[in-house]
């Protein structure tokens, strides 16, 4: 299998390689000028990648529709769900790195999503991130909890909001792009599975940070 870097960078439109590279260069320059470094670059790359993946990588069917009377609509889990949950944790580390300028990076990342993902997915993701990241930012900024607790609580508040808005957009996108029936993605069991999947990463990172706090390796009150 040949790896076509131009196709990857341009989402299958190699004729747009030059403007895509120019935009990428401007993005990296903006991150640097905003005093972002490795965490910031990862954050901006991860959001459009995840939005792209939800339109390309198929969901894993935990239960098929109609297989169980209690789960009439089935239960799905996207392979990237846990990675999506890590976005909130990474955002917290970006804020430690560059302060409130992290909100500018969120806008840049969502803008890139419109290039790489289905428009409806990108729009839903943009709204979801705007709401959930604002909740995450407010708690992480103004609460007085120790760092490990802030990471866990901010993710716990942001994940349900993000999941609700995103699954609504995914549901609508599949109706428009694939002709599926309403309720294909947004239903209670999918919502529960997605939220749990997103929280797994936050729980793991919070536990690691807490051990480092207790060992005196980092300050529990670190911003």
PyMOL commands that set and color helices and strands:
alter all, ss='L'
color gray80, all
select helices_A, chain A and resi 5-9+14-33+38-56+69-71+81-116+119-142+147-178+188-214
alter helices_A, ss='H'
color red, helices_A
select strands_A, chain A and resi 60-63+75-77
alter strands_A, ss='S'
color yellow, strands_A
deselect
rebuild
show_as cartoon
